[in-house]
């Protein structure tokens, strides 16, 4: 096993030591922002994101702008908030499809349901 694999395994086992393992802080913060949108139909403003992530609003503003420009977030002008964008949803789609295919069957009464996807502004919401 290589050194990178050993570092990743150590990271999974040890929470809180992220800064010591060469994690790029801005990437970590961007994923923290995306994790704020867990759940169906979540839309958040910069202040709500900053509170949930415990990040300065200026940092959140810059990262949210970047995430919106690359399609990870979508701006909802009616609400003046953000929701997950099409590219963020596309990242999770293969995993979601895989979990649906591997769902245990409980006789023939088990129904496979597709997740409900709604169009929200320029983005999609599960």
PyMOL commands that place a pseudoatom at each C-alpha (Angstrom):
pseudoatom trace, name=CA, resn=UNK, resi=1, chain=A, elem=C, hetatm=0, pos=[0.000, 0.000, 0.000]
pseudoatom trace, name=CA, resn=UNK, resi=2, chain=A, elem=C, hetatm=0, pos=[1.303, 3.433, -0.956]
pseudoatom trace, name=CA, resn=UNK, resi=3, chain=A, elem=C, hetatm=0, pos=[1.752, 6.438, 1.283]
pseudoatom trace, name=CA, resn=UNK, resi=4, chain=A, elem=C, hetatm=0, pos=[-1.294, 8.218, -0.157]
pseudoatom trace, name=CA, resn=UNK, resi=5, chain=A, elem=C, hetatm=0, pos=[-3.521, 5.245, 0.583]
pseudoatom trace, name=CA, resn=UNK, resi=6, chain=A, elem=C, hetatm=0, pos=[-2.152, 5.070, 4.127]
pseudoatom trace, name=CA, resn=UNK, resi=7, chain=A, elem=C, hetatm=0, pos=[-2.892, 8.794, 4.632]
pseudoatom trace, name=CA, resn=UNK, resi=8, chain=A, elem=C, hetatm=0, pos=[-6.448, 8.368, 3.346]
pseudoatom trace, name=CA, resn=UNK, resi=9, chain=A, elem=C, hetatm=0, pos=[-7.053, 5.400, 5.642]
pseudoatom trace, name=CA, resn=UNK, resi=10, chain=A, elem=C, hetatm=0, pos=[-5.652, 7.374, 8.581]
pseudoatom trace, name=CA, resn=UNK, resi=11, chain=A, elem=C, hetatm=0, pos=[-7.914, 10.288, 7.655]
pseudoatom trace, name=CA, resn=UNK, resi=12, chain=A, elem=C, hetatm=0, pos=[-10.983, 8.029, 7.699]
pseudoatom trace, name=CA, resn=UNK, resi=13, chain=A, elem=C, hetatm=0, pos=[-10.029, 6.701, 11.123]
pseudoatom trace, name=CA, resn=UNK, resi=14, chain=A, elem=C, hetatm=0, pos=[-8.982, 9.986, 12.693]
pseudoatom trace, name=CA, resn=UNK, resi=15, chain=A, elem=C, hetatm=0, pos=[-11.462, 12.836, 12.644]
pseudoatom trace, name=CA, resn=UNK, resi=16, chain=A, elem=C, hetatm=0, pos=[-10.272, 16.351, 13.243]
pseudoatom trace, name=CA, resn=UNK, resi=17, chain=A, elem=C, hetatm=0, pos=[-6.749, 15.846, 11.908]
pseudoatom trace, name=CA, resn=UNK, resi=18, chain=A, elem=C, hetatm=0, pos=[-7.613, 17.126, 8.450]
pseudoatom trace, name=CA, resn=UNK, resi=19, chain=A, elem=C, hetatm=0, pos=[-5.174, 20.055, 8.469]
pseudoatom trace, name=CA, resn=UNK, resi=20, chain=A, elem=C, hetatm=0, pos=[-2.235, 17.756, 9.254]
pseudoatom trace, name=CA, resn=UNK, resi=21, chain=A, elem=C, hetatm=0, pos=[-2.713, 15.529, 6.226]
pseudoatom trace, name=CA, resn=UNK, resi=22, chain=A, elem=C, hetatm=0, pos=[-2.196, 18.005, 3.418]
pseudoatom trace, name=CA, resn=UNK, resi=23, chain=A, elem=C, hetatm=0, pos=[-5.864, 18.614, 2.686]
pseudoatom trace, name=CA, resn=UNK, resi=24, chain=A, elem=C, hetatm=0, pos=[-6.408, 21.678, 0.556]
pseudoatom trace, name=CA, resn=UNK, resi=25, chain=A, elem=C, hetatm=0, pos=[-8.508, 23.924, 2.759]
pseudoatom trace, name=CA, resn=UNK, resi=26, chain=A, elem=C, hetatm=0, pos=[-10.486, 25.672, 0.004]
pseudoatom trace, name=CA, resn=UNK, resi=27, chain=A, elem=C, hetatm=0, pos=[-11.545, 22.327, -1.488]
pseudoatom trace, name=CA, resn=UNK, resi=28, chain=A, elem=C, hetatm=0, pos=[-12.575, 21.071, 1.920]
pseudoatom trace, name=CA, resn=UNK, resi=29, chain=A, elem=C, hetatm=0, pos=[-14.614, 24.228, 2.531]
pseudoatom trace, name=CA, resn=UNK, resi=30, chain=A, elem=C, hetatm=0, pos=[-16.310, 23.937, -0.871]
pseudoatom trace, name=CA, resn=UNK, resi=31, chain=A, elem=C, hetatm=0, pos=[-17.441, 20.405, 0.000]
pseudoatom trace, name=CA, resn=UNK, resi=32, chain=A, elem=C, hetatm=0, pos=[-18.583, 21.627, 3.421]
pseudoatom trace, name=CA, resn=UNK, resi=33, chain=A, elem=C, hetatm=0, pos=[-20.820, 24.104, 1.607]
pseudoatom trace, name=CA, resn=UNK, resi=34, chain=A, elem=C, hetatm=0, pos=[-22.230, 21.421, -0.686]
pseudoatom trace, name=CA, resn=UNK, resi=35, chain=A, elem=C, hetatm=0, pos=[-22.980, 19.199, 2.330]
pseudoatom trace, name=CA, resn=UNK, resi=36, chain=A, elem=C, hetatm=0, pos=[-25.177, 21.989, 3.734]
pseudoatom trace, name=CA, resn=UNK, resi=37, chain=A, elem=C, hetatm=0, pos=[-27.693, 21.142, 1.030]
pseudoatom trace, name=CA, resn=UNK, resi=38, chain=A, elem=C, hetatm=0, pos=[-28.371, 17.573, 2.175]
pseudoatom trace, name=CA, resn=UNK, resi=39, chain=A, elem=C, hetatm=0, pos=[-32.052, 16.769, 2.121]
pseudoatom trace, name=CA, resn=UNK, resi=40, chain=A, elem=C, hetatm=0, pos=[-34.865, 17.282, -0.342]
pseudoatom trace, name=CA, resn=UNK, resi=41, chain=A, elem=C, hetatm=0, pos=[-35.502, 20.761, -1.696]
pseudoatom trace, name=CA, resn=UNK, resi=42, chain=A, elem=C, hetatm=0, pos=[-33.023, 22.596, 0.524]
pseudoatom trace, name=CA, resn=UNK, resi=43, chain=A, elem=C, hetatm=0, pos=[-32.374, 26.196, -0.491]
pseudoatom trace, name=CA, resn=UNK, resi=44, chain=A, elem=C, hetatm=0, pos=[-30.079, 28.441, 1.517]
pseudoatom trace, name=CA, resn=UNK, resi=45, chain=A, elem=C, hetatm=0, pos=[-28.745, 31.991, 1.498]
pseudoatom trace, name=CA, resn=UNK, resi=46, chain=A, elem=C, hetatm=0, pos=[-25.139, 32.966, 2.178]
pseudoatom trace, name=CA, resn=UNK, resi=47, chain=A, elem=C, hetatm=0, pos=[-25.833, 33.761, 5.839]
pseudoatom trace, name=CA, resn=UNK, resi=48, chain=A, elem=C, hetatm=0, pos=[-27.460, 30.363, 6.432]
pseudoatom trace, name=CA, resn=UNK, resi=49, chain=A, elem=C, hetatm=0, pos=[-24.569, 28.603, 4.712]
pseudoatom trace, name=CA, resn=UNK, resi=50, chain=A, elem=C, hetatm=0, pos=[-22.028, 30.579, 6.757]
pseudoatom trace, name=CA, resn=UNK, resi=51, chain=A, elem=C, hetatm=0, pos=[-23.843, 29.672, 9.987]
pseudoatom trace, name=CA, resn=UNK, resi=52, chain=A, elem=C, hetatm=0, pos=[-24.065, 25.977, 9.107]
pseudoatom trace, name=CA, resn=UNK, resi=53, chain=A, elem=C, hetatm=0, pos=[-20.418, 25.750, 7.990]
pseudoatom trace, name=CA, resn=UNK, resi=54, chain=A, elem=C, hetatm=0, pos=[-19.060, 28.163, 10.612]
pseudoatom trace, name=CA, resn=UNK, resi=55, chain=A, elem=C, hetatm=0, pos=[-17.234, 30.078, 7.894]
pseudoatom trace, name=CA, resn=UNK, resi=56, chain=A, elem=C, hetatm=0, pos=[-16.912, 33.833, 7.360]
pseudoatom trace, name=CA, resn=UNK, resi=57, chain=A, elem=C, hetatm=0, pos=[-19.630, 35.210, 5.066]
pseudoatom trace, name=CA, resn=UNK, resi=58, chain=A, elem=C, hetatm=0, pos=[-17.024, 36.675, 2.708]
pseudoatom trace, name=CA, resn=UNK, resi=59, chain=A, elem=C, hetatm=0, pos=[-15.500, 33.218, 2.240]
pseudoatom trace, name=CA, resn=UNK, resi=60, chain=A, elem=C, hetatm=0, pos=[-18.929, 31.689, 1.700]
pseudoatom trace, name=CA, resn=UNK, resi=61, chain=A, elem=C, hetatm=0, pos=[-19.798, 34.396, -0.820]
pseudoatom trace, name=CA, resn=UNK, resi=62, chain=A, elem=C, hetatm=0, pos=[-16.685, 33.740, -2.918]
pseudoatom trace, name=CA, resn=UNK, resi=63, chain=A, elem=C, hetatm=0, pos=[-17.036, 29.959, -2.785]
pseudoatom trace, name=CA, resn=UNK, resi=64, chain=A, elem=C, hetatm=0, pos=[-20.771, 30.045, -3.539]
pseudoatom trace, name=CA, resn=UNK, resi=65, chain=A, elem=C, hetatm=0, pos=[-20.104, 32.276, -6.565]
pseudoatom trace, name=CA, resn=UNK, resi=66, chain=A, elem=C, hetatm=0, pos=[-17.511, 29.812, -7.840]
pseudoatom trace, name=CA, resn=UNK, resi=67, chain=A, elem=C, hetatm=0, pos=[-19.712, 26.773, -7.154]
pseudoatom trace, name=CA, resn=UNK, resi=68, chain=A, elem=C, hetatm=0, pos=[-22.567, 28.491, -9.016]
pseudoatom trace, name=CA, resn=UNK, resi=69, chain=A, elem=C, hetatm=0, pos=[-20.375, 29.334, -12.002]
pseudoatom trace, name=CA, resn=UNK, resi=70, chain=A, elem=C, hetatm=0, pos=[-19.307, 25.691, -12.371]
pseudoatom trace, name=CA, resn=UNK, resi=71, chain=A, elem=C, hetatm=0, pos=[-22.825, 24.305, -11.964]
pseudoatom trace, name=CA, resn=UNK, resi=72, chain=A, elem=C, hetatm=0, pos=[-22.516, 22.801, -8.482]
pseudoatom trace, name=CA, resn=UNK, resi=73, chain=A, elem=C, hetatm=0, pos=[-25.054, 25.298, -7.121]
pseudoatom trace, name=CA, resn=UNK, resi=74, chain=A, elem=C, hetatm=0, pos=[-27.963, 27.072, -8.790]
pseudoatom trace, name=CA, resn=UNK, resi=75, chain=A, elem=C, hetatm=0, pos=[-29.157, 30.551, -7.847]
pseudoatom trace, name=CA, resn=UNK, resi=76, chain=A, elem=C, hetatm=0, pos=[-32.904, 30.889, -7.207]
pseudoatom trace, name=CA, resn=UNK, resi=77, chain=A, elem=C, hetatm=0, pos=[-33.651, 34.569, -7.914]
pseudoatom trace, name=CA, resn=UNK, resi=78, chain=A, elem=C, hetatm=0, pos=[-37.230, 34.402, -6.574]
pseudoatom trace, name=CA, resn=UNK, resi=79, chain=A, elem=C, hetatm=0, pos=[-35.982, 33.263, -3.166]
pseudoatom trace, name=CA, resn=UNK, resi=80, chain=A, elem=C, hetatm=0, pos=[-32.563, 34.931, -3.382]
pseudoatom trace, name=CA, resn=UNK, resi=81, chain=A, elem=C, hetatm=0, pos=[-31.087, 31.619, -2.261]
pseudoatom trace, name=CA, resn=UNK, resi=82, chain=A, elem=C, hetatm=0, pos=[-29.093, 28.724, -3.666]
pseudoatom trace, name=CA, resn=UNK, resi=83, chain=A, elem=C, hetatm=0, pos=[-29.902, 25.062, -4.278]
pseudoatom trace, name=CA, resn=UNK, resi=84, chain=A, elem=C, hetatm=0, pos=[-27.840, 22.153, -5.548]
pseudoatom trace, name=CA, resn=UNK, resi=85, chain=A, elem=C, hetatm=0, pos=[-27.038, 22.592, -9.217]
pseudoatom trace, name=CA, resn=UNK, resi=86, chain=A, elem=C, hetatm=0, pos=[-27.172, 20.052, -12.009]
pseudoatom trace, name=CA, resn=UNK, resi=87, chain=A, elem=C, hetatm=0, pos=[-23.495, 19.112, -11.784]
pseudoatom trace, name=CA, resn=UNK, resi=88, chain=A, elem=C, hetatm=0, pos=[-23.678, 18.368, -8.054]
pseudoatom trace, name=CA, resn=UNK, resi=89, chain=A, elem=C, hetatm=0, pos=[-26.714, 16.159, -8.592]
pseudoatom trace, name=CA, resn=UNK, resi=90, chain=A, elem=C, hetatm=0, pos=[-25.009, 14.427, -11.515]
pseudoatom trace, name=CA, resn=UNK, resi=91, chain=A, elem=C, hetatm=0, pos=[-22.139, 13.455, -9.201]
pseudoatom trace, name=CA, resn=UNK, resi=92, chain=A, elem=C, hetatm=0, pos=[-24.491, 11.506, -6.956]
pseudoatom trace, name=CA, resn=UNK, resi=93, chain=A, elem=C, hetatm=0, pos=[-26.699, 9.971, -9.629]
pseudoatom trace, name=CA, resn=UNK, resi=94, chain=A, elem=C, hetatm=0, pos=[-24.550, 6.895, -10.407]
pseudoatom trace, name=CA, resn=UNK, resi=95, chain=A, elem=C, hetatm=0, pos=[-24.289, 6.063, -6.696]
pseudoatom trace, name=CA, resn=UNK, resi=96, chain=A, elem=C, hetatm=0, pos=[-28.036, 6.534, -6.245]
pseudoatom trace, name=CA, resn=UNK, resi=97, chain=A, elem=C, hetatm=0, pos=[-28.786, 4.285, -9.222]
pseudoatom trace, name=CA, resn=UNK, resi=98, chain=A, elem=C, hetatm=0, pos=[-26.378, 1.677, -7.873]
pseudoatom trace, name=CA, resn=UNK, resi=99, chain=A, elem=C, hetatm=0, pos=[-28.070, 1.657, -4.464]
pseudoatom trace, name=CA, resn=UNK, resi=100, chain=A, elem=C, hetatm=0, pos=[-31.498, 1.258, -6.128]
pseudoatom trace, name=CA, resn=UNK, resi=101, chain=A, elem=C, hetatm=0, pos=[-30.251, -1.710, -8.157]
pseudoatom trace, name=CA, resn=UNK, resi=102, chain=A, elem=C, hetatm=0, pos=[-28.856, -3.410, -5.058]
pseudoatom trace, name=CA, resn=UNK, resi=103, chain=A, elem=C, hetatm=0, pos=[-31.898, -2.860, -2.822]
pseudoatom trace, name=CA, resn=UNK, resi=104, chain=A, elem=C, hetatm=0, pos=[-32.877, -6.093, -1.040]
pseudoatom trace, name=CA, resn=UNK, resi=105, chain=A, elem=C, hetatm=0, pos=[-36.117, -7.570, -2.324]
pseudoatom trace, name=CA, resn=UNK, resi=106, chain=A, elem=C, hetatm=0, pos=[-38.818, -8.361, 0.209]
pseudoatom trace, name=CA, resn=UNK, resi=107, chain=A, elem=C, hetatm=0, pos=[-40.799, -10.782, -1.911]
pseudoatom trace, name=CA, resn=UNK, resi=108, chain=A, elem=C, hetatm=0, pos=[-42.561, -9.396, -4.932]
pseudoatom trace, name=CA, resn=UNK, resi=109, chain=A, elem=C, hetatm=0, pos=[-44.168, -6.555, -3.002]
pseudoatom trace, name=CA, resn=UNK, resi=110, chain=A, elem=C, hetatm=0, pos=[-40.940, -4.524, -2.913]
pseudoatom trace, name=CA, resn=UNK, resi=111, chain=A, elem=C, hetatm=0, pos=[-41.268, -1.650, -5.379]
pseudoatom trace, name=CA, resn=UNK, resi=112, chain=A, elem=C, hetatm=0, pos=[-38.328, 0.166, -6.847]
pseudoatom trace, name=CA, resn=UNK, resi=113, chain=A, elem=C, hetatm=0, pos=[-39.042, 3.877, -6.881]
pseudoatom trace, name=CA, resn=UNK, resi=114, chain=A, elem=C, hetatm=0, pos=[-37.072, 6.440, -8.811]
pseudoatom trace, name=CA, resn=UNK, resi=115, chain=A, elem=C, hetatm=0, pos=[-36.176, 9.524, -6.814]
pseudoatom trace, name=CA, resn=UNK, resi=116, chain=A, elem=C, hetatm=0, pos=[-38.346, 12.546, -7.558]
pseudoatom trace, name=CA, resn=UNK, resi=117, chain=A, elem=C, hetatm=0, pos=[-36.331, 15.194, -9.296]
pseudoatom trace, name=CA, resn=UNK, resi=118, chain=A, elem=C, hetatm=0, pos=[-37.742, 18.708, -9.585]
pseudoatom trace, name=CA, resn=UNK, resi=119, chain=A, elem=C, hetatm=0, pos=[-36.460, 21.514, -11.746]
pseudoatom trace, name=CA, resn=UNK, resi=120, chain=A, elem=C, hetatm=0, pos=[-35.519, 24.426, -9.483]
pseudoatom trace, name=CA, resn=UNK, resi=121, chain=A, elem=C, hetatm=0, pos=[-34.454, 27.546, -11.345]
pseudoatom trace, name=CA, resn=UNK, resi=122, chain=A, elem=C, hetatm=0, pos=[-31.538, 26.455, -13.521]
pseudoatom trace, name=CA, resn=UNK, resi=123, chain=A, elem=C, hetatm=0, pos=[-30.809, 23.473, -11.282]
pseudoatom trace, name=CA, resn=UNK, resi=124, chain=A, elem=C, hetatm=0, pos=[-32.368, 20.257, -10.116]
pseudoatom trace, name=CA, resn=UNK, resi=125, chain=A, elem=C, hetatm=0, pos=[-33.452, 19.151, -6.673]
pseudoatom trace, name=CA, resn=UNK, resi=126, chain=A, elem=C, hetatm=0, pos=[-34.008, 15.631, -5.395]
for i in range(1, 126): cmd.bond("trace and resi %d" % i, "trace and resi %d" % (i + 1))
show_as sticks, trace
zoom trace
